[in-house]
């Protein structure tokens, strides 16, 4: 099988692991920078070029599209789809997952529990918006934030007002969510591949912070999922129509809450913590799905 991995950097851990796992199973694997791909779109056919040559003969694409190149990266992915190439995560699924508000609306419609979230635009409605949410602390996050960036904890009503005013002053789209205190600065990253949670780890924030992302200095440890947590992670990935997903859960008094669903979850942290060959699981999945 001929596999394309869409990645800006061939030296990133996740990319190198996927390349190694694919080649270990006898596949031809090529890393393509999405921003170096360019395309022809016409009624009589589609073409995709890279470095002056046409890209052809690929059986599968594994997208590793960062938030900063969502628009162009999904356009390239869509071009592969138009050419009949299987994509591990579709362009539409990547776009859904990248939009936090849209994701939460989809998950809520499917009956999945999550931190209560409010969203509004007009400054005149801020007081009522926060009343719909309840008393602070409030978590205020940019709609397209990633790796814990653009996420603020406001512990008093005045702080919530100030942060909201600042974000509105930047013309940024943002969400306001309840703070789940009993999670104690921890969340669970579930790595979903196909119909299985192949690995899971608990992430814990550093002292004085509430964001558990490893990129923000958080630590990871092995965790045993409950059956309800495992089923919640699988339901969330299915709701977003993602074949490969990182589903982040909070443990709360009312059960597992879906915090986020990531369409390009990193491999380094979860493979290091759990010892699971996640890259191999991804390659085995695309073998079956593309075959």
Buried (B, 14 or more C-beta within 10 A) or exposed (E): BBBBBBBBEEEBBBBBBBBBBBEEBEBEBBBBBBEEBEBEEEEEEBBBBBEEEEBEEBBBBBBBBBEEBBEBBBBBBBBBBBBEBBBBBBBBBBBBBBBBBBBBBBBBEEEBBBBEBBBBEEEEEBEEBBEEBEEBBBBBBBBBBBBBBBBBBBEEBEBBBBBBEEBBEEEEBBBBBBBBEEBEBBBBBBBBBBEEBBBBBBBBBEEEBBBBBBEBEBBBEEBEBEEEBBEBBBBBBBBBBBBBBBBBBBBBEEEBBBBBBBBBBBBBBBBEBBEBBBBBBBBBBBBEEBE
